[in-house]
Amino acid sequence: DGLSTWGDGRLTVLGTDGFGRSDTRRKLREFFEVSREYIVIAALKALADGCDLLIIPTTPDALALDALMLTVKALDGLRASGYRILLSIIPPRPSRDGDEARSTLIEAGLPLLTRGVRRLVAFQKAALAGVPVYAVDDPRANLGWEDYQQVGKEILP
């Protein structure tokens, strides 16, 4: 497509590789499985194969859940089963986003950790201070640390 606009329409495509495998660089990368999609899948496979349990964090918003579903589809295609999903940055009530996301994931039959991690200002304060959440001066920091402890107990009973 790229070169045909510069000629008189009598273009015979031999391919960017000279062997007729493709007529664009994008198609050539796909042919040799080195496009960004293949690179992401290869990295995901290496992660899944290289650990006992892959924790996939996600926030309970539509875009993150869509990306999660694509990740799970890729993992299923790789026949990876050693993963669990962690809902994180769960907004406080009255928002129902966390509950709705949890229900959606359970209904889809996905392996979801029982506990999640709440959205707390204490996490931002801890990150800025370069300390764990339990060490930050915030009245709700203990709730954030409790979330991590409960997730840890579920992962390593």
C-alpha positions as CSV (number, residue, x, y, z in Angstrom):
1,D,0.0,0.0,0.0
2,G,2.7,2.4,0.9
3,L,4.7,2.4,-2.4
4,S,1.7,2.0,-4.7
5,T,0.7,5.6,-4.2
6,W,4.0,6.7,-5.8
7,G,3.8,4.6,-8.9
8,D,1.5,4.2,-11.9
9,G,-0.4,1.2,-10.4
10,R,1.8,-1.5,-11.9
11,L,3.5,-2.5,-8.6
12,T,4.4,-6.1,-8.0
13,V,5.0,-6.6,-4.3
14,L,7.9,-8.9,-3.5
15,G,7.7,-8.1,0.2
16,T,9.9,-6.0,2.5
17,D,12.0,-9.1,3.1
18,G,12.6,-9.7,-0.6
19,F,11.0,-13.2,-0.5
20,G,7.4,-12.2,-0.8
21,R,6.5,-12.9,2.8
22,S,5.1,-9.4,3.3
23,D,4.5,-6.0,1.7
24,T,4.9,-3.9,4.8
25,R,7.2,-3.9,7.8
26,R,4.2,-4.5,10.1
27,K,3.3,-7.7,8.2
28,L,6.9,-8.8,8.2
29,R,7.1,-8.4,12.0
30,E,3.9,-10.4,12.3
31,F,5.3,-13.1,10.0
32,F,8.4,-13.5,12.2
33,E,6.3,-13.1,15.4
34,V,8.3,-10.1,16.6
35,S,5.5,-7.5,16.7
36,R,4.7,-5.8,19.9
37,E,1.8,-8.2,20.5
38,Y,4.1,-11.2,20.2
39,I,6.6,-9.6,22.5
40,V,3.9,-9.0,25.2
41,I,2.7,-12.6,24.9
42,A,6.3,-13.9,25.1
43,A,6.9,-11.8,28.3
44,L,3.6,-13.0,29.8
45,K,4.5,-16.6,29.0
46,A,7.9,-16.1,30.7
47,L,6.2,-14.7,33.7
48,A,3.6,-17.4,34.0
49,D,6.2,-20.2,33.4
50,G,8.7,-18.7,35.8
51,C,6.7,-18.5,39.0
52,D,4.5,-20.6,41.2
53,L,1.7,-18.1,41.3
54,L,1.3,-15.0,39.1
55,I,-0.7,-12.3,40.8
56,I,-2.4,-10.0,38.2
57,P,-3.5,-6.7,39.8
58,T,-6.4,-4.8,38.4
59,T,-8.4,-1.8,39.3
60,P,-12.2,-2.1,39.3
61,D,-12.7,0.3,36.3
62,A,-14.0,-0.6,32.8
63,L,-10.7,0.0,30.9
64,A,-8.6,-2.0,33.4
65,L,-11.1,-4.9,33.4
66,D,-11.1,-5.0,29.6
67,A,-7.3,-5.2,29.6
68,L,-7.5,-7.9,32.3
69,M,-9.8,-9.9,30.1
70,L,-7.3,-9.7,27.2
71,T,-4.5,-10.8,29.6
72,V,-6.6,-13.7,30.8
73,K,-7.4,-14.7,27.3
74,A,-3.7,-14.7,26.4
75,L,-2.9,-16.7,29.5
76,D,-5.6,-19.3,28.6
77,G,-4.1,-19.5,25.1
78,L,-0.8,-20.3,26.7
79,R,-2.4,-22.9,28.9
80,A,-1.3,-21.0,32.0
81,S,-3.3,-21.7,35.1
82,G,-1.1,-20.6,38.0
83,Y,-2.5,-17.1,38.3
84,R,-4.9,-15.2,40.6
85,I,-6.4,-11.8,40.2
86,L,-6.0,-9.1,42.8
87,L,-8.5,-6.2,42.9
88,S,-6.6,-3.1,44.0
89,I,-7.2,0.6,44.4
90,I,-10.8,-0.3,45.3
91,P,-12.7,3.0,45.9
92,P,-14.5,3.5,49.2
93,R,-18.2,3.4,49.6
94,P,-20.7,4.7,48.5
95,S,-19.0,3.6,45.2
96,R,-20.0,0.1,44.3
97,D,-17.2,-0.3,41.6
98,G,-15.2,-2.8,43.7
99,D,-18.3,-5.0,44.5
100,E,-19.5,-4.9,40.8
101,A,-16.0,-5.8,39.5
102,R,-15.7,-8.7,42.0
103,S,-19.1,-10.0,40.9
104,T,-18.3,-9.7,37.3
105,L,-15.0,-11.6,37.7
106,I,-16.6,-14.3,39.8
107,E,-19.4,-14.8,37.3
108,A,-16.8,-15.1,34.6
109,G,-15.2,-18.0,36.6
110,L,-11.9,-16.2,37.0
111,P,-9.5,-17.0,39.8
112,L,-9.9,-14.0,42.1
113,L,-8.2,-13.5,45.5
114,T,-10.8,-13.1,48.3
115,R,-9.3,-9.9,49.6
116,G,-8.4,-6.8,47.7
117,V,-6.5,-3.6,48.5
118,R,-8.5,-0.4,49.2
119,R,-7.8,3.0,47.7
120,L,-6.3,5.0,50.6
121,V,-4.3,8.2,50.6
122,A,-1.9,6.4,53.0
123,F,-0.5,4.5,50.0
124,Q,0.4,7.7,48.2
125,K,1.9,9.2,51.3
126,A,4.0,6.1,51.8
127,A,5.2,6.1,48.2
128,L,6.2,9.8,48.4
129,A,8.0,9.1,51.7
130,G,9.7,6.0,50.4
131,V,8.4,3.9,53.3
132,P,6.0,1.0,53.7
133,V,2.4,1.9,54.3
134,Y,2.5,0.8,57.9
135,A,5.3,3.4,58.6
136,V,3.5,6.4,57.2
137,D,1.8,9.0,59.5
138,D,-1.9,8.5,58.4
139,P,-4.8,7.5,60.5
140,R,-5.9,4.9,57.9
141,A,-2.5,3.5,57.2
142,N,-3.2,0.5,59.4
143,L,-6.1,-0.4,57.1
144,G,-3.8,-0.5,54.1
145,W,-1.3,-2.6,55.9
146,E,-4.1,-5.0,57.0
147,D,-5.2,-5.4,53.3
148,Y,-1.7,-6.4,52.4
149,Q,-1.4,-8.8,55.3
150,Q,-4.7,-10.5,54.4
151,V,-3.7,-10.9,50.8
152,G,-0.4,-12.3,51.9
153,K,-2.1,-14.8,54.2
154,E,-4.3,-15.9,51.3
155,I,-1.3,-16.4,49.0
156,L,0.9,-18.1,51.6
157,P,-1.4,-19.8,54.0
